[in-house]
Amino acid sequence: MSIKSARLKTGKSVGTAARQIGVSRAAIYYWENGAFAPTAKNLQRLAKCYGCSYDELLEESAEDVEST
């Protein structure tokens, strides 16, 4: 599951996720598009916000590979 697919699965907007995690919307976009990687602390916050493990956020699924 990618960071973006985890967010979409929860139905959260980029703005909502950014507010809940305490980062800018740009940071969420950068992480979702692979321009930058979240810090370990932010990865934990993402996992908590999206209700998944941080390992799941780092896994690359077949659908994630096909969309790139």
Residue pairs with C-beta under 8 A, 6 or more apart in sequence:
1 9
1 52
1 56
1 57
1 59
1 61
1 64
2 32
2 57
2 60
2 61
2 64
3 28
3 31
3 32
3 38
3 46
3 57
4 32
4 33
5 61
5 63
5 64
6 46
6 50
6 52
6 56
6 57
7 14
7 17
7 28
7 32
7 50
9 50
10 49
10 50
10 51
12 20
12 49
12 50
14 25
14 28
14 29
15 25
17 28
17 46
17 49
17 50
18 24
18 25
18 27
18 28
20 45
20 49
21 28
21 42
21 45
21 46
21 49
22 45
23 42
27 36
27 38
27 42
29 35
30 36
31 37
31 38
31 42
31 46
38 46
43 54
43 57
43 58
44 54
46 54
46 57
47 53
47 54
47 56
47 57
50 57
